[in-house]
Amino acid sequence: MNEKLSKIFLGQSRLVMIGWLALWIMPFWAPAKLVVIAVLAIMCMVYAYVVVFGKKYEINERPSSIKGFFSLKGVMRLFENPRNTLAAWLHILVFDLTVGLLISIDALQQGISNWFVAPLLFLSLMFGPGGLLVYLIIRLIHNPNFMSFLAG
C-alpha cells in the first residue's frame, strides 16, 4: 500500500476528531461551528485531491469502473483499491461530521439539552445514520409539530 495514502488516512482521521471535539466540548460556543466548517472544508479538499490526483499513488491496482456501484460484489471489488477505500472513508467522515454539525445547530435552536446531544453526536460518529435517526426521534418528541411541513 502506498505510504502517501496511509499518511492521508491517518491525518484526516485525526483532523475529523478536532471537529467532533469542538461539537462535544464547546457546543454553545459559536466559533466551534466555524472550526467544524473549516475541518469539513479541508477534508473536502483532501477528498477532491484523492479522487482527482490519487491515481498517481496506485501501484499495479485494478482500474475502477462505475459498473462496480451496481452490485455488492462490484462494490467489494472497488474497495480492493486503496485509493477507492480512502475516498470512501473520507466520504463517510465528512458526511458523519456534517450530520453532527446539523444536529448540534438544530438542537441549540430547539433548546435541546447538550446532555442529550453529546451521546447522539457519538452515535453519529460511530454509526452515522443511526445517530441521526435517534436525534430525529428525540426532536419529534421534543417538538411534535416538527414534521408538520410534510402535511402542507
C-alpha positions in Angstrom: 0.0 0.0 0.0 1.2 3.5 -0.7 2.7 5.4 2.2 1.2 8.7 1.0 -2.3 7.3 1.1 -1.6 5.9 4.6 -0.5 9.3 5.8 -3.6 11.0 4.3 -5.8 8.4 6.0 -4.1 9.0 9.4 -4.1 12.8 9.1 -7.7 13.0 8.1 -8.8 10.5 10.7 -7.1 12.8 13.3 -8.4 16.0 11.8 -12.0 15.0 11.9 -11.7 14.5 15.7 -11.0 18.2 16.0 -14.4 18.9 14.6 -16.1 16.3 16.8 -14.3 17.6 19.9 -15.4 21.1 19.1 -19.1 19.9 18.9 -18.8 17.9 22.1 -16.8 20.2 24.3 -17.9 23.6 23.2 -21.5 23.2 21.7 -22.6 26.6 22.8 -19.5 28.5 21.6 -20.3 30.0 18.2 -16.7 29.7 16.8 -16.9 25.9 17.4 -19.2 25.7 14.4 -16.6 27.6 12.4 -14.0 25.2 13.5 -16.2 22.3 12.3 -16.8 24.1 8.9 -13.1 24.7 8.5 -12.4 21.0 9.2 -15.1 20.0 6.7 -13.7 22.3 4.0 -10.1 20.9 4.5 -11.4 17.4 4.3 -13.5 18.1 1.2 -10.4 19.5 -0.5 -8.3 16.4 0.5 -11.1 14.2 -0.8 -11.1 16.0 -4.1 -7.3 15.6 -4.2 -7.5 11.9 -3.6 -10.2 11.4 -6.2 -8.7 13.6 -8.9 -4.9 13.1 -8.3 -4.8 10.0 -6.3 -4.3 7.7 -9.3 -0.6 8.5 -9.3 -0.2 6.7 -5.9 -1.6 3.5 -7.2 0.8 0.7 -8.0 -0.5 -2.2 -10.0 -4.0 -1.5 -8.9 -7.0 -2.7 -10.9 -8.8 0.3 -12.5 -12.1 1.3 -11.1 -15.3 1.1 -13.0 -18.7 2.8 -12.5 -20.2 -0.7 -13.1 -18.9 -1.6 -9.6 -21.6 0.5 -7.9 -24.5 -1.7 -9.0 -23.7 -4.9 -7.1 -22.3 -5.8 -3.8 -19.6 -7.9 -5.5 -18.7 -4.9 -7.6 -18.5 -2.5 -4.6 -16.3 -5.0 -2.8 -14.0 -5.1 -5.8 -13.9 -1.3 -5.7 -12.6 -1.4 -2.1 -9.7 -3.7 -3.1 -8.2 -0.5 -4.4 -6.6 1.6 -1.5 -7.4 4.9 -3.2 -11.1 4.0 -3.5 -11.2 2.8 0.1 -9.6 6.1 1.3 -12.0 8.1 -0.8 -14.9 6.2 0.7 -13.5 6.6 4.2 -13.2 10.4 3.7 -16.7 10.5 2.4 -18.0 8.8 5.5 -16.0 11.0 7.8 -17.2 14.2 6.1 -20.8 13.0 5.9 -21.0 12.0 9.6 -19.4 15.2 10.8 -21.8 17.2 8.7 -24.7 15.4 10.3 -23.2 16.0 13.7 -22.9 19.7 12.9 -26.5 19.9 11.8 -27.7 18.0 14.8 -25.8 20.4 17.1 -27.1 23.5 15.4 -30.7 22.3 15.4 -30.5 21.2 19.0 -29.3 24.6 20.0 -32.1 26.3 18.1 -34.7 23.9 19.7 -33.3 24.3 23.2 -32.5 20.6 23.5 -30.0 19.9 26.3 -26.4 19.1 25.3 -26.7 16.2 27.8 -29.0 14.6 25.2 -27.0 15.8 22.2 -23.5 14.7 23.2 -24.3 10.9 23.2 -26.1 11.4 19.9 -23.1 13.0 18.4 -21.1 10.0 19.4 -23.7 7.7 17.8 -23.4 9.8 14.7 -19.7 9.5 14.7 -19.8 5.7 15.1 -23.0 4.8 13.3 -23.8 7.8 11.0 -27.5 7.4 10.1 -28.3 5.7 13.4 -27.3 8.8 15.4 -29.4 10.9 13.0 -32.4 8.7 13.4 -32.2 8.8 17.2 -31.9 12.6 17.1 -34.9 12.9 14.8 -36.9 10.8 17.3 -35.9 13.0 20.2 -36.6 16.0 18.1 -40.1 14.7 17.3 -40.8 14.0 21.0 -39.4 17.5 21.9 -41.5 19.2 19.2 -44.4 17.1 17.8 -45.1 19.8 15.2 -41.6 19.1 13.8 -42.9 17.2 10.8 -45.9 19.4 10.1 -44.3 20.8 6.9 -44.8 17.4 5.3 -48.6 17.8 5.6 -48.6 21.1 3.8 
